[in-house]
């Protein structure tokens, strides 16, 4: 009998939220972190993703609240932050920035990778992709500077 009461109360809560008119909004931000092995500012076949790199995303909502997210890249070098909130509190502007790479061989932040500011204007359920963050080794391997003699 007690479980029927709990189910009834839960049902009323769900109905109250459904009929209250509060629209929810879901947003998602993702990007990737790459090691630019030759430090040539272009992603080529010698470059690779960085698993475990740390990224921070700071967003200001339409209501003025500041929310801070922290994420790590997965095995494909991709980080993701996501949030569901009332439509009136959705993200307005965000800033994504790297925190660290944790890779001894590739831990120097490349040019233009300090922070990326953007306006989040995607509808609910859609994502925003941030351009890749790039780390570089302290010294590029010799094959990066070799030129073909032919």
mmCIF file of the C-alpha atoms, coordinates in Angstrom:
data_MODEL
# 
_entry.id   MODEL 
# 
loop_
_atom_site.group_PDB 
_atom_site.id 
_atom_site.type_symbol 
_atom_site.label_atom_id 
_atom_site.label_alt_id 
_atom_site.label_comp_id 
_atom_site.label_asym_id 
_atom_site.label_entity_id 
_atom_site.label_seq_id 
_atom_site.pdbx_PDB_ins_code 
_atom_site.Cartn_x 
_atom_site.Cartn_y 
_atom_site.Cartn_z 
_atom_site.occupancy 
_atom_site.B_iso_or_equiv 
_atom_site.pdbx_formal_charge 
_atom_site.auth_seq_id 
_atom_site.auth_comp_id 
_atom_site.auth_asym_id 
_atom_site.auth_atom_id 
_atom_site.pdbx_PDB_model_num 
ATOM 1   C CA . UNK A 1 1   ? 0.000  0.000  0.000   1.00 0.00 ? 1   UNK A CA 1 
ATOM 2   C CA . UNK A 1 2   ? 2.869  2.336  0.809   1.00 0.00 ? 2   UNK A CA 1 
ATOM 3   C CA . UNK A 1 3   ? 4.371  1.960  -2.697  1.00 0.00 ? 3   UNK A CA 1 
ATOM 4   C CA . UNK A 1 4   ? 0.995  2.923  -4.233  1.00 0.00 ? 4   UNK A CA 1 
ATOM 5   C CA . UNK A 1 5   ? 1.037  6.116  -2.160  1.00 0.00 ? 5   UNK A CA 1 
ATOM 6   C CA . UNK A 1 6   ? 4.580  6.911  -3.276  1.00 0.00 ? 6   UNK A CA 1 
ATOM 7   C CA . UNK A 1 7   ? 3.661  6.291  -6.921  1.00 0.00 ? 7   UNK A CA 1 
ATOM 8   C CA . UNK A 1 8   ? 0.602  8.533  -6.560  1.00 0.00 ? 8   UNK A CA 1 
ATOM 9   C CA . UNK A 1 9   ? 2.665  11.351 -5.035  1.00 0.00 ? 9   UNK A CA 1 
ATOM 10  C CA . UNK A 1 10  ? 5.327  10.931 -7.730  1.00 0.00 ? 10  UNK A CA 1 
ATOM 11  C CA . UNK A 1 11  ? 2.610  11.057 -10.385 1.00 0.00 ? 11  UNK A CA 1 
ATOM 12  C CA . UNK A 1 12  ? 1.267  14.323 -8.970  1.00 0.00 ? 12  UNK A CA 1 
ATOM 13  C CA . UNK A 1 13  ? 4.766  15.832 -8.920  1.00 0.00 ? 13  UNK A CA 1 
ATOM 14  C CA . UNK A 1 14  ? 5.324  14.884 -12.564 1.00 0.00 ? 14  UNK A CA 1 
ATOM 15  C CA . UNK A 1 15  ? 1.935  16.335 -13.549 1.00 0.00 ? 15  UNK A CA 1 
ATOM 16  C CA . UNK A 1 16  ? 2.608  19.541 -11.611 1.00 0.00 ? 16  UNK A CA 1 
ATOM 17  C CA . UNK A 1 17  ? 5.916  20.043 -13.414 1.00 0.00 ? 17  UNK A CA 1 
ATOM 18  C CA . UNK A 1 18  ? 4.335  19.180 -16.769 1.00 0.00 ? 18  UNK A CA 1 
ATOM 19  C CA . UNK A 1 19  ? 1.478  21.655 -16.347 1.00 0.00 ? 19  UNK A CA 1 
ATOM 20  C CA . UNK A 1 20  ? 3.479  24.390 -14.642 1.00 0.00 ? 20  UNK A CA 1 
ATOM 21  C CA . UNK A 1 21  ? 4.652  25.726 -17.994 1.00 0.00 ? 21  UNK A CA 1 
ATOM 22  C CA . UNK A 1 22  ? 8.347  25.648 -17.080 1.00 0.00 ? 22  UNK A CA 1 
ATOM 23  C CA . UNK A 1 23  ? 10.181 24.759 -20.260 1.00 0.00 ? 23  UNK A CA 1 
ATOM 24  C CA . UNK A 1 24  ? 13.466 22.993 -19.885 1.00 0.00 ? 24  UNK A CA 1 
ATOM 25  C CA . UNK A 1 25  ? 16.442 23.614 -22.112 1.00 0.00 ? 25  UNK A CA 1 
ATOM 26  C CA . UNK A 1 26  ? 19.421 21.331 -22.716 1.00 0.00 ? 26  UNK A CA 1 
ATOM 27  C CA . UNK A 1 27  ? 22.729 22.553 -24.080 1.00 0.00 ? 27  UNK A CA 1 
ATOM 28  C CA . UNK A 1 28  ? 25.974 20.800 -24.915 1.00 0.00 ? 28  UNK A CA 1 
ATOM 29  C CA . UNK A 1 29  ? 29.451 22.080 -25.685 1.00 0.00 ? 29  UNK A CA 1 
ATOM 30  C CA . UNK A 1 30  ? 32.236 19.923 -26.982 1.00 0.00 ? 30  UNK A CA 1 
ATOM 31  C CA . UNK A 1 31  ? 35.611 20.199 -28.620 1.00 0.00 ? 31  UNK A CA 1 
ATOM 32  C CA . UNK A 1 32  ? 38.896 18.397 -28.796 1.00 0.00 ? 32  UNK A CA 1 
ATOM 33  C CA . UNK A 1 33  ? 42.506 18.814 -27.769 1.00 0.00 ? 33  UNK A CA 1 
ATOM 34  C CA . UNK A 1 34  ? 45.312 17.942 -30.179 1.00 0.00 ? 34  UNK A CA 1 
ATOM 35  C CA . UNK A 1 35  ? 49.098 17.651 -30.038 1.00 0.00 ? 35  UNK A CA 1 
ATOM 36  C CA . UNK A 1 36  ? 50.592 19.625 -32.938 1.00 0.00 ? 36  UNK A CA 1 
ATOM 37  C CA . UNK A 1 37  ? 53.788 17.557 -33.110 1.00 0.00 ? 37  UNK A CA 1 
ATOM 38  C CA . UNK A 1 38  ? 55.585 19.746 -35.671 1.00 0.00 ? 38  UNK A CA 1 
ATOM 39  C CA . UNK A 1 39  ? 54.312 23.017 -34.133 1.00 0.00 ? 39  UNK A CA 1 
ATOM 40  C CA . UNK A 1 40  ? 53.289 24.164 -37.599 1.00 0.00 ? 40  UNK A CA 1 
ATOM 41  C CA . UNK A 1 41  ? 49.790 25.359 -36.591 1.00 0.00 ? 41  UNK A CA 1 
ATOM 42  C CA . UNK A 1 42  ? 48.108 22.858 -38.883 1.00 0.00 ? 42  UNK A CA 1 
ATOM 43  C CA . UNK A 1 43  ? 46.720 19.459 -38.031 1.00 0.00 ? 43  UNK A CA 1 
ATOM 44  C CA . UNK A 1 44  ? 48.371 16.769 -40.128 1.00 0.00 ? 44  UNK A CA 1 
ATOM 45  C CA . UNK A 1 45  ? 49.005 13.018 -40.109 1.00 0.00 ? 45  UNK A CA 1 
ATOM 46  C CA . UNK A 1 46  ? 51.855 13.307 -37.593 1.00 0.00 ? 46  UNK A CA 1 
ATOM 47  C CA . UNK A 1 47  ? 49.603 15.008 -35.032 1.00 0.00 ? 47  UNK A CA 1 
ATOM 48  C CA . UNK A 1 48  ? 47.505 13.151 -32.493 1.00 0.00 ? 48  UNK A CA 1 
ATOM 49  C CA . UNK A 1 49  ? 44.766 13.708 -29.967 1.00 0.00 ? 49  UNK A CA 1 
ATOM 50  C CA . UNK A 1 50  ? 45.480 14.191 -26.278 1.00 0.00 ? 50  UNK A CA 1 
ATOM 51  C CA . UNK A 1 51  ? 43.516 11.947 -23.957 1.00 0.00 ? 51  UNK A CA 1 
ATOM 52  C CA . UNK A 1 52  ? 43.078 13.254 -20.405 1.00 0.00 ? 52  UNK A CA 1 
ATOM 53  C CA . UNK A 1 53  ? 43.641 16.931 -21.221 1.00 0.00 ? 53  UNK A CA 1 
ATOM 54  C CA . UNK A 1 54  ? 41.727 19.232 -18.869 1.00 0.00 ? 54  UNK A CA 1 
ATOM 55  C CA . UNK A 1 55  ? 39.406 21.958 -20.163 1.00 0.00 ? 55  UNK A CA 1 
ATOM 56  C CA . UNK A 1 56  ? 37.288 24.538 -18.333 1.00 0.00 ? 56  UNK A CA 1 
ATOM 57  C CA . UNK A 1 57  ? 34.099 26.070 -19.711 1.00 0.00 ? 57  UNK A CA 1 
ATOM 58  C CA . UNK A 1 58  ? 32.624 29.141 -18.014 1.00 0.00 ? 58  UNK A CA 1 
ATOM 59  C CA . UNK A 1 59  ? 29.138 30.252 -19.065 1.00 0.00 ? 59  UNK A CA 1 
ATOM 60  C CA . UNK A 1 60  ? 26.932 33.182 -18.123 1.00 0.00 ? 60  UNK A CA 1 
ATOM 61  C CA . UNK A 1 61  ? 23.232 32.410 -18.250 1.00 0.00 ? 61  UNK A CA 1 
ATOM 62  C CA . UNK A 1 62  ? 20.485 34.721 -19.487 1.00 0.00 ? 62  UNK A CA 1 
ATOM 63  C CA . UNK A 1 63  ? 19.573 35.369 -15.835 1.00 0.00 ? 63  UNK A CA 1 
ATOM 64  C CA . UNK A 1 64  ? 23.185 36.448 -15.104 1.00 0.00 ? 64  UNK A CA 1 
ATOM 65  C CA . UNK A 1 65  ? 24.311 33.369 -13.185 1.00 0.00 ? 65  UNK A CA 1 
ATOM 66  C CA . UNK A 1 66  ? 27.890 32.223 -13.756 1.00 0.00 ? 66  UNK A CA 1 
ATOM 67  C CA . UNK A 1 67  ? 28.365 28.480 -14.106 1.00 0.00 ? 67  UNK A CA 1 
ATOM 68  C CA . UNK A 1 68  ? 31.750 26.791 -14.345 1.00 0.00 ? 68  UNK A CA 1 
ATOM 69  C CA . UNK A 1 69  ? 32.358 23.336 -15.810 1.00 0.00 ? 69  UNK A CA 1 
ATOM 70  C CA . UNK A 1 70  ? 35.481 21.220 -15.907 1.00 0.00 ? 70  UNK A CA 1 
ATOM 71  C CA . UNK A 1 71  ? 35.996 18.307 -18.289 1.00 0.00 ? 71  UNK A CA 1 
ATOM 72  C CA . UNK A 1 72  ? 38.678 15.904 -19.428 1.00 0.00 ? 72  UNK A CA 1 
ATOM 73  C CA . UNK A 1 73  ? 39.183 14.622 -22.951 1.00 0.00 ? 73  UNK A CA 1 
ATOM 74  C CA . UNK A 1 74  ? 38.277 11.018 -23.669 1.00 0.00 ? 74  UNK A CA 1 
ATOM 75  C CA . UNK A 1 75  ? 40.205 8.418  -25.703 1.00 0.00 ? 75  UNK A CA 1 
ATOM 76  C CA . UNK A 1 76  ? 39.260 10.331 -28.874 1.00 0.00 ? 76  UNK A CA 1 
ATOM 77  C CA . UNK A 1 77  ? 40.543 13.637 -27.481 1.00 0.00 ? 77  UNK A CA 1 
ATOM 78  C CA . UNK A 1 78  ? 36.998 15.020 -27.115 1.00 0.00 ? 78  UNK A CA 1 
ATOM 79  C CA . UNK A 1 79  ? 35.621 16.841 -24.056 1.00 0.00 ? 79  UNK A CA 1 
ATOM 80  C CA . UNK A 1 80  ? 31.938 17.471 -23.417 1.00 0.00 ? 80  UNK A CA 1 
ATOM 81  C CA . UNK A 1 81  ? 29.944 19.584 -20.981 1.00 0.00 ? 81  UNK A CA 1 
ATOM 82  C CA . UNK A 1 82  ? 26.167 19.478 -20.901 1.00 0.00 ? 82  UNK A CA 1 
ATOM 83  C CA . UNK A 1 83  ? 23.408 20.952 -18.774 1.00 0.00 ? 83  UNK A CA 1 
ATOM 84  C CA . UNK A 1 84  ? 19.630 20.901 -18.537 1.00 0.00 ? 84  UNK A CA 1 
ATOM 85  C CA . UNK A 1 85  ? 18.022 23.973 -16.973 1.00 0.00 ? 85  UNK A CA 1 
ATOM 86  C CA . UNK A 1 86  ? 14.943 26.159 -17.329 1.00 0.00 ? 86  UNK A CA 1 
ATOM 87  C CA . UNK A 1 87  ? 14.766 27.956 -20.691 1.00 0.00 ? 87  UNK A CA 1 
ATOM 88  C CA . UNK A 1 88  ? 14.890 31.322 -18.878 1.00 0.00 ? 88  UNK A CA 1 
ATOM 89  C CA . UNK A 1 89  ? 18.287 30.389 -17.371 1.00 0.00 ? 89  UNK A CA 1 
ATOM 90  C CA . UNK A 1 90  ? 19.957 28.937 -20.480 1.00 0.00 ? 90  UNK A CA 1 
ATOM 91  C CA . UNK A 1 91  ? 23.534 29.748 -21.438 1.00 0.00 ? 91  UNK A CA 1 
ATOM 92  C CA . UNK A 1 92  ? 24.089 33.097 -23.104 1.00 0.00 ? 92  UNK A CA 1 
ATOM 93  C CA . UNK A 1 93  ? 27.851 33.507 -23.520 1.00 0.00 ? 93  UNK A CA 1 
ATOM 94  C CA . UNK A 1 94  ? 30.639 31.070 -22.735 1.00 0.00 ? 94  UNK A CA 1 
ATOM 95  C CA . UNK A 1 95  ? 34.409 30.927 -22.553 1.00 0.00 ? 95  UNK A CA 1 
ATOM 96  C CA . UNK A 1 96  ? 36.268 27.653 -23.092 1.00 0.00 ? 96  UNK A CA 1 
ATOM 97  C CA . UNK A 1 97  ? 39.930 27.375 -22.133 1.00 0.00 ? 97  UNK A CA 1 
ATOM 98  C CA . UNK A 1 98  ? 42.485 24.680 -21.516 1.00 0.00 ? 98  UNK A CA 1 
ATOM 99  C CA . UNK A 1 99  ? 43.836 24.004 -18.073 1.00 0.00 ? 99  UNK A CA 1 
ATOM 100 C CA . UNK A 1 100 ? 46.531 21.394 -18.699 1.00 0.00 ? 100 UNK A CA 1 
ATOM 101 C CA . UNK A 1 101 ? 47.633 18.610 -20.996 1.00 0.00 ? 101 UNK A CA 1 
ATOM 102 C CA . UNK A 1 102 ? 49.286 16.127 -18.557 1.00 0.00 ? 102 UNK A CA 1 
ATOM 103 C CA . UNK A 1 103 ? 51.453 14.853 -21.432 1.00 0.00 ? 103 UNK A CA 1 
ATOM 104 C CA . UNK A 1 104 ? 55.168 15.430 -20.888 1.00 0.00 ? 104 UNK A CA 1 
ATOM 105 C CA . UNK A 1 105 ? 55.906 15.233 -24.608 1.00 0.00 ? 105 UNK A CA 1 
ATOM 106 C CA . UNK A 1 106 ? 53.241 17.787 -25.591 1.00 0.00 ? 106 UNK A CA 1 
ATOM 107 C CA . UNK A 1 107 ? 52.458 20.337 -22.900 1.00 0.00 ? 107 UNK A CA 1 
ATOM 108 C CA . UNK A 1 108 ? 53.183 23.783 -24.347 1.00 0.00 ? 108 UNK A CA 1 
ATOM 109 C CA . UNK A 1 109 ? 50.056 25.660 -25.300 1.00 0.00 ? 109 UNK A CA 1 
ATOM 110 C CA . UNK A 1 110 ? 49.993 26.609 -28.979 1.00 0.00 ? 110 UNK A CA 1 
ATOM 111 C CA . UNK A 1 111 ? 49.166 30.032 -30.360 1.00 0.00 ? 111 UNK A CA 1 
ATOM 112 C CA . UNK A 1 112 ? 45.473 31.026 -30.317 1.00 0.00 ? 112 UNK A CA 1 
ATOM 113 C CA . UNK A 1 113 ? 44.657 28.325 -27.767 1.00 0.00 ? 113 UNK A CA 1 
ATOM 114 C CA . UNK A 1 114 ? 44.417 30.456 -24.644 1.00 0.00 ? 114 UNK A CA 1 
ATOM 115 C CA . UNK A 1 115 ? 40.640 30.856 -24.598 1.00 0.00 ? 115 UNK A CA 1 
ATOM 116 C CA . UNK A 1 116 ? 37.672 30.907 -26.926 1.00 0.00 ? 116 UNK A CA 1 
ATOM 117 C CA . UNK A 1 117 ? 34.708 33.156 -26.179 1.00 0.00 ? 117 UNK A CA 1 
ATOM 118 C CA . UNK A 1 118 ? 31.411 32.484 -27.963 1.00 0.00 ? 118 UNK A CA 1 
ATOM 119 C CA . UNK A 1 119 ? 27.701 33.192 -27.839 1.00 0.00 ? 119 UNK A CA 1 
ATOM 120 C CA . UNK A 1 120 ? 25.586 30.117 -27.252 1.00 0.00 ? 120 UNK A CA 1 
ATOM 121 C CA . UNK A 1 121 ? 22.463 30.521 -29.373 1.00 0.00 ? 121 UNK A CA 1 
ATOM 122 C CA . UNK A 1 122 ? 21.654 26.879 -30.139 1.00 0.00 ? 122 UNK A CA 1 
ATOM 123 C CA . UNK A 1 123 ? 18.123 25.617 -29.529 1.00 0.00 ? 123 UNK A CA 1 
ATOM 124 C CA . UNK A 1 124 ? 17.519 22.990 -26.867 1.00 0.00 ? 124 UNK A CA 1 
ATOM 125 C CA . UNK A 1 125 ? 19.014 19.622 -27.670 1.00 0.00 ? 125 UNK A CA 1 
ATOM 126 C CA . UNK A 1 126 ? 21.666 20.973 -30.061 1.00 0.00 ? 126 UNK A CA 1 
ATOM 127 C CA . UNK A 1 127 ? 25.398 21.277 -29.427 1.00 0.00 ? 127 UNK A CA 1 
ATOM 128 C CA . UNK A 1 128 ? 28.109 23.849 -30.030 1.00 0.00 ? 128 UNK A CA 1 
ATOM 129 C CA . UNK A 1 129 ? 31.540 22.715 -31.208 1.00 0.00 ? 129 UNK A CA 1 
ATOM 130 C CA . UNK A 1 130 ? 34.553 24.722 -30.061 1.00 0.00 ? 130 UNK A CA 1 
ATOM 131 C CA . UNK A 1 131 ? 37.558 24.794 -32.406 1.00 0.00 ? 131 UNK A CA 1 
ATOM 132 C CA . UNK A 1 132 ? 40.382 22.499 -31.254 1.00 0.00 ? 132 UNK A CA 1 
ATOM 133 C CA . UNK A 1 133 ? 42.839 23.494 -28.576 1.00 0.00 ? 133 UNK A CA 1 
ATOM 134 C CA . UNK A 1 134 ? 46.434 22.781 -29.577 1.00 0.00 ? 134 UNK A CA 1 
ATOM 135 C CA . UNK A 1 135 ? 49.423 21.825 -27.495 1.00 0.00 ? 135 UNK A CA 1 
ATOM 136 C CA . UNK A 1 136 ? 52.937 21.523 -28.884 1.00 0.00 ? 136 UNK A CA 1 
ATOM 137 C CA . UNK A 1 137 ? 56.143 19.793 -27.773 1.00 0.00 ? 137 UNK A CA 1 
ATOM 138 C CA . UNK A 1 138 ? 58.953 21.958 -26.393 1.00 0.00 ? 138 UNK A CA 1 
ATOM 139 C CA . UNK A 1 139 ? 61.033 20.998 -29.441 1.00 0.00 ? 139 UNK A CA 1 
ATOM 140 C CA . UNK A 1 140 ? 59.722 19.599 -32.692 1.00 0.00 ? 140 UNK A CA 1 
ATOM 141 C CA . UNK A 1 141 ? 61.151 16.265 -33.898 1.00 0.00 ? 141 UNK A CA 1 
ATOM 142 C CA . UNK A 1 142 ? 63.851 16.485 -36.577 1.00 0.00 ? 142 UNK A CA 1 
ATOM 143 C CA . UNK A 1 143 ? 61.588 14.988 -39.255 1.00 0.00 ? 143 UNK A CA 1 
ATOM 144 C CA . UNK A 1 144 ? 59.418 18.099 -39.002 1.00 0.00 ? 144 UNK A CA 1 
ATOM 145 C CA . UNK A 1 145 ? 62.202 20.378 -40.203 1.00 0.00 ? 145 UNK A CA 1 
ATOM 146 C CA . UNK A 1 146 ? 63.669 18.077 -42.826 1.00 0.00 ? 146 UNK A CA 1 
ATOM 147 C CA . UNK A 1 147 ? 63.005 19.067 -46.402 1.00 0.00 ? 147 UNK A CA 1 
ATOM 148 C CA . UNK A 1 148 ? 62.813 16.809 -49.372 1.00 0.00 ? 148 UNK A CA 1 
ATOM 149 C CA . UNK A 1 149 ? 65.860 17.185 -51.597 1.00 0.00 ? 149 UNK A CA 1 
ATOM 150 C CA . UNK A 1 150 ? 64.055 16.071 -54.709 1.00 0.00 ? 150 UNK A CA 1 
# 
